[in-house]
């Protein structure tokens, strides 16, 4: 059995790799939590790439229903076709739309299924999937057909903790929380995306980034993806490293900080704290 050991474009910690492989071995869904922007969604893409498996994505919305993961029956189209005298109306299978789990169950090779942001949906959504995820099969009542998985897919489920997930659902998952990367891990992540970045710029940028994240009372802490956006802008504008630790009182927040701080309360809070610390200094 092939094992996930990370990829050239995704820095996976040892405990994350262990979690992925444990979930595959146990044949359980892998439930991934962590701050937004820590690479939860990207993990499924990279696991599929590393294991050379097809990837099937299901991005959950607040209006999503578990049934949509299996199939949907388009009764409206069938009614319209019957009014127009279409021949296809006699075969109900023409109006069954396969969902992502059906696609995965009938894939020619074991797939990786991403169920992204499961906590966005109704509280009953996870429980409504329990039977299908356990048995790897479901029944299509309109065509009286049982759809069973040819190969058991690896299922990766992400959550941003917007809602508590039901205990019955949690019992069936292998759980892993992606901790926010420390400076050393962050350097490795940046090196994957921007191998040519100047060391002095990276050092000062990381200093400023973690200083912002440490501000108490921040409404939204900047994430890994936002750091990467910021570094891209700093390099594009050719901002020198020394500007990032300027003692000029008129330059309290770092240049292009709009990539990191996403609301005016956080900008004002950061400005006040830096101004106060410089006055004390």
N, C-alpha and C positions, 0 to 999 in steps of 0.2 A: 504494500500500500504506500503510495507516495505521501510525503509529509511536507507541510508548509514550513519553509525556512526564510520567509521574507523574499523581497525582490530587489532588483537594482534601483527601483523608483519608489520603494516604500520601506522606511526604517521601522521594523517590528522588534519590540523588546522580547527578551527570552520568555517572559511570562505570557505575552500575547501569542507568540508562536505555540507555546505549550497549550494554551486555551483552545486555539483553532484545532490543533491535532487531537486534543482530548475530546472535543465535541464530535469530530469526525469518527473517532474510534468508538465512542459511546452511541453514535448515530442519534444524537440529540441536537436540537437547534442551539446555536450559539447566540446568546443574548449579550449584546455589547452596549455598555453605557459609558458615558464620559462627557466632558464639556463639549458644546458645539465647536466644530473646527479642529477636533483632535484626530480626524481621519477614520471615523467609524464607517462611513459609507464607502470610502476608498478601500477599506479592508476587503470587502467582498470582491471588488474588482481585481485587487491584487492576488487574492486567494485563487480566483478563477484563472488568472493569467499564470500563476506559478504552478498550479496543478493541471494546467491545460484542459480546463473544463469549460463548457458553455456557461455563460452568465445570464440569468433571467432576473430582471429587476421589477420590484413592485413598490412604488413610492406611495406610501399611505397618506391620505388626506383626511381632514376632519369629517368629510362626507363618505368616506370609504366604508364598505361593508365586507365582511369576511367572504360572503358568497361570490363577490367579484374576483376573488383569488382563484376560485374554482371555475365558474362559468357564469354567463348571463344569457337569459332568454329574451330576445328582442321581439316582444309581442306586438309592438307598435308597427315595426316594419312588416311583420307577417299580415297584420290587418290591412295595411296599405296595399301590399301586393295582392291580397285577396280581392280588394275593391277594384284593382286594375286588371284582374284576371290573369295574373302571372302563374305559369306552370310550377315554378319553384315553391309555391306556397304549400303544395301537397307533401313536401318533405320537411318536417319540423327541424331536422338537423341543420338546414340552411340558416336557421335563425338562432343557433346556439353559438355564442362567442366564447372561445376558450380563454380562461384566465391564466395568470402566470404559473400557478401550481399545476394546472393541467399541462401546460407547455413543458414544465420540468418533469412531470411524471411520464410523459411520452417522448422525452428527448432520447436520442440514440445513444448518448453517453451520460454518465452521472453529471448532473448540473450543479452549479452553485446558485442558490436562490437568495436574493437580497430582499428582505421585508423591511423597508426603510421607514424609521420614525413611527413605529407601531403605536406609540403613546398619543399620537395625534387623533386617532380614531376614538369611537365610542368605547366605553369601559367594557362592553360585552364582546368587542371585536376579538381580543386574544382567545377568550373562552370558546368562541364560535369556531375557532380553527383547531381546537385540541384534538378532536377525533381524527380529522384528516391528517394532521401532522403525526399522530400516533400510528395510525393504521396504514398511512401512505396509500389511501384509496378513497374514493367518494362515488356516489351514485348520481347519475343524471336522470332525473325523474321523467323529463319530457321525452327522452329517447329510450328510457328503460335500459340504460347501459351502465355497467360498473367500470370506472376508470381506475386502474391500479398502476402504481409506479413500476416502470420497467427496471429502473435503477434508483436507489435511494439517493436523493439529492442532499448536498450539504446546505443547510439553511442557516443564514446569518441574519439576525434580527437586531435592529438598532433602536435605541430609545434615548430621548433627551430628558427623561424624568419629568415630563409635563404632567403625567398621571401615574398613580400607583398601578402596577400590573397585578392581576389576580394570582393568588397563591397557587391555585391548581395549574396555571400556566407556567409560573416560575419553577415549579417542581419538575417540569418536563424539560427545562433548559439547562445548559451549562452556561454559567454566568462569568463575565469578565468586565471589569471596570478599567478603561484606559486612563491611567493617571496622566496629568499634564506633564509633558516632557521637562526634565531638568535641563540645565544649560548644556551639559555634555551631549545629551540626546538631541537637543535642539540644533546644536552645531552639526551633527551628523545629518539631520533632516535638511538643513539649509544646504549642506554640501551636495546632497543628492540633486537638489533643484538648481543651485547656482554654484557649481564647482569652481568657477573663476572669481568669486567675490573676494575683494581685498580683506585680508585678515583684520586690519585696523578698523575698517568699516563694520565688519561683522561683530567685532568685540564691543565697539561702542553702541551699535544698534541693539545687541542683546542686553547690554547694561541698561539702556533706556527702556527696552521692552519689559524686562522683568521688574524694573523700578515702577513702571506704570501698573503692572499686574499686582504689585504689592500695596498699592494705594488702598487704605481701608475705606469701605463704604462705596466702592466703585459699583455702578449699576450693572455694567457689562464689561467683564475683563476681556482684553484682546486675546484672540486665539492663535493657534499655529498658522492657520491659513491666512489670517490677517497680517501676521508677521511677514509671511512670504510675499504678500502683496506690497507691504511697506518697503521691504528690501528691494523688490523689483523697481519701485518708484525711485528710491534713493540712488540706485545704479543708473536708471534711465536719465535722471536729472543730474547725475555726477556730483552728488552732495558729498563734500569731504567729511571724513570721520570726525574731525575736530568740532564741526558745527553741532554734532549731537550732544556734546557736553559743554556747550557754550555757557559762560558765566554771565553773559549779557542779560540783564534783568528784563529787557524788551523781548527776549526770545525764551520765554519760560517753557513752552511746550515744544517738543521736537518738530522739525519741518515735516510737512505732509502727514501730520498726525491724524488726519481724517481717515487714514487707512486703519488706525488702531482704536481711536476713541469715536464712538458712534452716536453719542448724544451730548447735548450742550451741558447737562448737569455734570457729566464725567469730565468734560474739558475744564469747566469752572472749578470743580473740586481739585483736579490735578494742578491747575494753575495756582490755586490758593495754597496748597500744601507745599509745592516747590518754592513759591515766593516766601512763605514763612520759614522754611528750612534754610533758604539762602540768607534771610535777614539774621537768623540766629548764627549762621556761619560767619 
